[in-house]
Amino acid sequence: MRSESKMKIIAKTSYGLEEVLVEELKQLGVTEVELATRAVMFEGTKETLYKANLWLRSANRLIVPIKTFKIKDAEDLYNKVKEIAWEDIFTVDQTFAIDSTVFSEIFNHTKFAAFKTKDAIADRFREKFDKRPDVDTDQPHIRINLHIGKEDDVTISLDSSGDPLFKRGYRESRSLAPIKEDLAAGMILLSGWDKKSNFIDFFCGSGTILIEAAMIANNIPPNINRAIFGFMNWKTFDEELFNEVIDHALDQETRFDFKIIGIDIDARVMGMCRTNIEAAGLTDKIELHKKDFKEFDAPELKGVIVCNPPYGERIGENVDDLYAEFGDNLKTRYDGWNAWMISSNMGALKKVGLRPSRKIKVFNGSLECRFMKYEMYKGTKKVHKMIRSED
């Protein structure tokens, strides 16, 4: 593929998934990165940007900074935004929207900074073409990111993704407590699953973890079925290059020789799960069982368990017994497996009755959670360590 000049790119992610995102970028050939909270900065070409939007599982948005400057007041922001050649980025007939994050004391309201930015862009078009582009906050052609820091430093960026990247396009049905696709994928990648063993979700719900696992196992890009990315509406969009990226991605699918298994006791939820798996085109790659997880016989070949059980967030819901049964089931049936579960219920997690070998702080939406790893083996930990050292 062709070589191009590089641009700065910021990949946004969820708290706790930053290191996972760095590893994903390395797989795409990005070697130099700058780590931040909920974000990773790197440089890349247009090809890198297209690949990253297509392949990154743990990112939720990719933005491209186009200008940085300092401001003295609101009018200074207006004037400096107006200086940008917006007509080189999009046309007057396209719609746009401003996403703003403001920490500066110049503005007592984030929306005012966004309003000044919008006016500056619209006025530049009006002066050049005697027409203003329309604002569309729901589905704009161009999404612009405005960030103003505490030191009145401004960064104007273009959102290359459009809709958040966790909107893969396959989730037609949602359970009561769905987990977002980027977090589900991030959890699987955090688990260290090597794709050379079985994978089970005891509480599969609407199937998000299973679908993400199947795409990882078969090396299918998470956003291969997505119809539109934000960069497609830029004047600089290279359709031929993007099609090359897509063609190359389709050739990367690999064969997976083990099982991905979903278990849930709720028939209605299992129906949602089947619908979503079918929408993702993965029906032949995922095995479903409508039953209590305690009644499922573990496959002979070992593997990894990743679960998102109920947290007990609803009034009157007590999950202590469920978590205790989860731990008992691991002890009696899953010797040799690694089990991971996420929950915001710290009290219930203690009922699992197993000592976790890892605890990772993550967020499921606004809920602060722990992603816990339980290594299952027969005998005491001391004996297990001795056996491993003898090997």
C-alpha positions in Angstrom: 0.0 0.0 0.0 1.0 3.6 -0.5 3.1 5.7 1.9 1.8 9.0 3.2 2.6 11.7 5.7 1.8 11.0 9.3 -0.8 12.5 11.5 -1.3 12.5 15.3 -4.1 10.2 16.3 -5.8 9.8 19.7 -7.5 6.5 20.5 -10.0 6.8 23.4 -10.8 3.8 25.6 -12.3 2.8 28.9 -10.4 3.1 32.2 -8.3 -0.1 32.7 -8.1 -1.0 29.0 -5.2 1.4 28.1 -2.5 -1.3 28.1 -4.7 -3.7 26.1 -5.2 -0.9 23.5 -1.4 -0.5 23.3 -1.0 -4.2 22.5 -3.7 -3.9 19.9 -1.9 -1.0 18.2 1.4 -3.0 18.2 -0.5 -5.7 16.3 -1.3 -3.0 13.7 2.4 -2.1 13.4 2.3 1.0 15.7 5.4 0.9 17.8 5.6 4.4 19.4 2.7 5.3 21.7 2.0 7.8 24.5 -0.2 6.4 27.3 -2.8 8.6 29.1 -5.8 7.9 31.2 -8.6 6.5 29.0 -6.5 7.2 25.9 -3.5 6.3 23.8 -1.7 8.8 21.5 0.2 7.7 18.4 1.2 8.7 14.9 0.0 7.1 11.7 -0.9 7.5 8.1 -4.3 7.6 6.6 -4.0 3.8 6.1 -3.2 3.5 9.8 -6.3 5.5 10.7 -8.5 3.3 8.5 -7.0 0.1 9.9 -7.4 1.3 13.5 -11.1 2.1 13.1 -11.6 -1.3 11.5 -9.5 -3.5 13.9 -9.3 -1.9 17.3 -11.5 -3.9 19.7 -10.9 -1.9 23.0 -11.1 1.6 21.5 -14.3 3.5 21.5 -13.3 6.5 19.4 -10.4 7.7 17.2 -9.9 11.5 16.9 -7.3 13.4 14.8 -6.1 16.8 16.2 -5.9 19.4 13.4 -5.0 22.5 15.4 -3.8 23.5 18.9 -3.6 27.1 20.3 -4.0 29.1 23.4 -6.9 31.6 24.0 -7.4 34.8 26.0 -11.2 35.0 25.9 -14.2 33.7 24.1 -13.7 36.0 21.1 -10.2 34.7 20.7 -11.6 31.2 20.5 -14.0 32.3 17.8 -11.3 34.1 15.7 -8.8 31.2 15.9 -11.4 28.6 15.0 -12.5 30.7 12.1 -9.0 30.8 10.7 -9.0 27.1 10.1 -9.7 26.2 6.4 -12.9 24.2 7.2 -13.8 24.3 3.5 -10.9 21.9 2.9 -12.3 19.4 5.3 -16.0 19.3 4.4 -18.6 21.0 2.2 -21.2 23.6 3.0 -23.9 21.0 2.2 -22.7 18.6 4.9 -23.9 18.8 8.5 -21.6 19.1 11.5 -21.7 18.9 15.3 -19.4 19.9 18.2 -18.5 17.7 21.1 -16.8 19.8 23.8 -14.8 19.2 26.9 -14.0 22.4 28.8 -11.9 23.0 31.9 -11.1 26.6 31.3 -12.4 29.4 33.7 -13.0 31.6 30.6 -16.2 29.6 30.1 -18.7 29.0 32.9 -20.6 26.7 30.6 -19.3 24.0 28.2 -22.1 24.7 25.7 -21.1 28.3 25.3 -17.6 27.3 24.1 -19.3 24.8 21.7 -21.6 27.6 20.5 -18.7 30.0 19.8 -16.9 27.2 17.8 -20.0 26.4 15.8 -20.6 30.1 15.0 -17.0 30.5 13.8 -17.2 27.5 11.5 -20.6 28.5 10.1 -19.6 32.2 9.6 -16.4 31.1 7.7 -18.6 29.1 5.3 -21.2 31.9 5.0 -18.5 34.5 4.1 -17.0 32.2 1.5 -20.1 30.7 0.0 -23.0 32.9 1.2 -24.4 29.8 2.9 -24.0 28.1 6.3 -23.8 24.4 6.9 -26.5 22.9 9.1 -25.9 21.5 12.6 -27.1 18.0 13.3 -26.4 16.7 16.8 -27.7 13.2 16.2 -26.1 12.0 12.9 -23.8 14.7 11.6 -21.5 14.1 8.6 -18.7 15.8 10.5 -18.1 15.5 14.2 -15.7 18.0 15.6 -14.0 17.6 19.0 -13.3 20.7 21.1 -11.0 20.4 24.1 -10.1 23.4 26.3 -7.7 22.7 29.2 -7.2 24.5 32.5 -4.4 26.6 31.0 -6.7 27.8 28.2 -5.0 25.6 25.7 -7.3 24.5 22.9 -7.2 21.4 20.7 -9.5 21.1 17.8 -9.9 17.5 16.4 -11.9 15.6 13.9 -13.7 12.5 15.0 -12.7 9.8 12.5 -15.1 7.2 13.9 -18.5 8.9 13.8 -20.6 6.7 16.0 -18.6 5.1 18.9 -16.7 2.1 17.8 -18.4 -0.2 20.3 -21.5 0.1 18.0 -20.4 -2.8 15.9 -23.8 -3.2 14.1 -24.7 -6.7 15.3 -26.5 -6.0 18.5 -30.2 -6.2 17.5 -31.5 -7.3 21.0 -30.3 -6.1 24.4 -30.7 -7.8 27.8 -31.5 -5.8 30.9 -27.8 -5.2 31.7 -25.8 -5.3 28.5 -22.1 -4.9 28.5 -20.6 -2.7 25.8 -18.7 -4.4 23.1 -15.4 -2.6 23.7 -15.4 -3.6 27.3 -16.3 -7.2 26.5 -13.5 -7.4 24.0 -11.1 -5.7 26.4 -11.9 -8.2 29.2 -11.2 -11.1 26.8 -7.9 -9.6 25.8 -7.0 -8.9 29.5 -7.7 -12.5 30.3 -4.7 -13.6 28.2 -6.8 -16.2 26.3 -4.5 -17.6 23.6 -7.3 -18.8 21.3 -5.9 -22.4 21.7 -8.5 -23.6 24.2 -12.2 -23.5 24.9 -14.0 -20.4 26.0 -17.2 -20.3 28.2 -19.5 -17.5 29.4 -21.8 -18.8 32.3 -24.1 -15.8 32.0 -24.2 -15.1 28.3 -27.1 -12.7 28.3 -27.5 -11.0 24.9 -24.2 -12.6 23.7 -21.8 -9.7 23.6 -18.9 -11.5 25.2 -19.4 -14.6 23.1 -19.6 -12.6 19.9 -16.4 -10.6 20.7 -14.7 -13.9 21.7 -15.6 -15.5 18.4 -14.4 -12.5 16.4 -11.1 -12.6 18.3 -10.8 -16.4 17.9 -11.3 -16.2 14.1 -9.4 -12.9 13.7 -12.4 -11.1 12.3 -12.2 -7.3 12.5 -14.8 -6.0 15.0 -16.1 -3.3 12.7 -16.1 -5.2 9.5 -19.9 -5.0 9.2 -20.1 -1.3 10.0 -21.6 0.8 7.2 -20.1 4.2 7.9 -17.1 5.7 9.6 -16.7 9.4 10.2 -13.7 9.7 8.0 -15.8 8.7 5.0 -17.3 12.1 5.0 -14.0 14.0 5.0 -12.9 15.6 1.7 -9.6 13.7 2.1 -11.3 10.3 2.2 -9.5 7.8 -0.1 -12.1 5.2 -1.0 -9.7 3.1 -3.0 -7.3 2.9 -0.1 -10.1 2.0 2.3 -11.3 -0.8 0.0 -7.7 -2.2 0.0 -7.7 -2.1 3.8 -11.1 -4.0 3.8 -9.9 -6.6 1.3 -6.7 -7.2 3.2 -8.7 -7.6 6.5 -11.1 -10.1 4.9 -8.1 -12.3 4.0 -6.9 -12.4 7.7 -9.6 -14.7 9.0 -8.2 -17.8 10.7 -9.6 -21.1 11.7 -10.6 -21.8 15.4 -10.5 -25.5 16.4 -12.0 -25.2 19.9 -15.4 -24.3 21.4 -17.0 -21.0 22.3 -19.9 -21.8 24.7 -22.6 -19.6 26.1 -24.9 -20.7 29.0 -28.0 -18.9 30.3 -31.0 -20.1 32.2 -33.4 -17.4 30.8 -35.1 -18.5 27.6 -36.1 -15.0 26.6 -32.5 -13.8 27.0 -31.2 -16.8 25.1 -33.5 -15.8 22.2 -31.9 -12.3 22.2 -28.5 -14.0 22.2 -29.3 -16.1 19.2 -30.6 -13.1 17.3 -27.4 -11.1 17.9 -25.1 -14.0 17.0 -27.0 -14.5 13.7 -26.7 -10.8 13.0 -23.0 -11.0 13.5 -22.8 -14.0 11.1 -21.3 -16.2 13.8 -24.0 -18.9 14.3 -21.7 -21.7 13.3 -19.0 -20.5 15.6 -20.8 -20.4 19.0 -22.5 -23.1 21.0 -25.4 -22.2 23.2 -27.0 -24.1 26.2 -30.2 -23.0 27.9 -29.6 -24.3 31.4 -28.3 -23.4 34.9 -24.5 -23.1 34.7 -24.3 -25.5 37.7 -25.8 -28.2 35.5 -23.5 -27.8 32.6 -20.7 -30.4 32.3 -17.4 -28.8 31.6 -15.7 -29.9 28.4 -12.8 -32.3 28.8 -10.3 -29.8 27.2 -9.6 -26.9 29.6 -9.9 -23.3 28.8 -11.0 -19.8 29.9 -14.2 -18.6 31.5 -15.2 -14.9 31.2 -18.5 -13.8 32.8 -20.5 -10.7 33.5 -23.0 -11.9 36.2 -25.8 -9.8 37.6 -24.5 -7.2 40.1 -27.6 -7.0 42.2 -28.2 -3.4 41.2 -32.0 -3.7 41.1 -33.9 -3.1 44.3 -34.5 -6.3 46.3 -32.0 -8.3 44.2 -29.5 -10.4 46.2 -26.7 -12.1 44.3 -24.7 -13.4 47.3 -25.9 -17.0 46.8 -25.3 -16.8 43.0 -21.7 -15.7 43.5 -21.2 -18.5 46.1 -22.5 -21.0 43.6 -20.2 -19.6 41.0 -17.2 -20.3 43.2 -18.4 -23.7 44.3 -19.0 -24.7 40.6 -15.5 -23.7 39.7 -14.0 -25.7 42.6 -16.0 -28.9 41.7 -16.0 -28.9 37.9 -13.3 -26.6 36.5 -10.0 -27.8 37.7 -7.3 -26.5 35.4 -9.3 -23.6 34.1 -8.8 -19.8 34.4 -12.0 -18.0 35.4 -12.7 -14.3 35.2 -15.7 -12.3 36.3 -16.6 -8.7 36.4 -18.8 -7.1 39.0 -19.5 -3.8 40.8 -20.7 -5.7 43.9 -17.6 -5.9 46.1 -19.5 -7.6 48.9 -20.9 -10.3 46.7 -17.5 -10.9 45.2 -16.3 -12.0 48.6 -18.9 -14.7 48.6 -17.1 -16.4 45.6 -14.9 -18.0 48.3 -11.8 -18.1 46.1 -8.7 -16.0 46.3 -8.3 -14.0 43.1 -4.9 -14.0 41.5 -5.6 -10.7 39.8 -8.0 -7.7 40.4 -8.3 -5.1 37.7 -10.3 -1.9 38.1 -12.5 -1.2 35.2 -15.8 0.6 34.6 -19.0 -0.9 33.1 -20.7 2.3 32.1 -20.7 4.5 35.2 -20.3 1.5 37.6 -16.8 1.0 39.1 -16.1 -2.7 38.9 -13.4 -5.2 39.5 -12.4 -7.8 36.9 -11.3 -10.8 39.0 -9.2 -13.8 37.9 -9.5 -17.2 39.7 -6.9 -19.9 38.8 -8.4 -23.3 39.4 -6.3 -26.3 40.4 -6.5 -29.3 42.7 -4.9 -29.2 46.1 -3.5 -26.2 48.0 -1.8 -23.3 46.4 1.5 -24.4 47.9 1.3 -27.9 46.3 0.2 -26.3 43.0 3.3 -24.1 43.0 5.6 -27.1 43.8 4.1 -29.1 40.9 4.6 -26.2 38.5 8.2 -25.6 39.6 8.9 -29.4 39.1 7.6 -29.1 35.6 
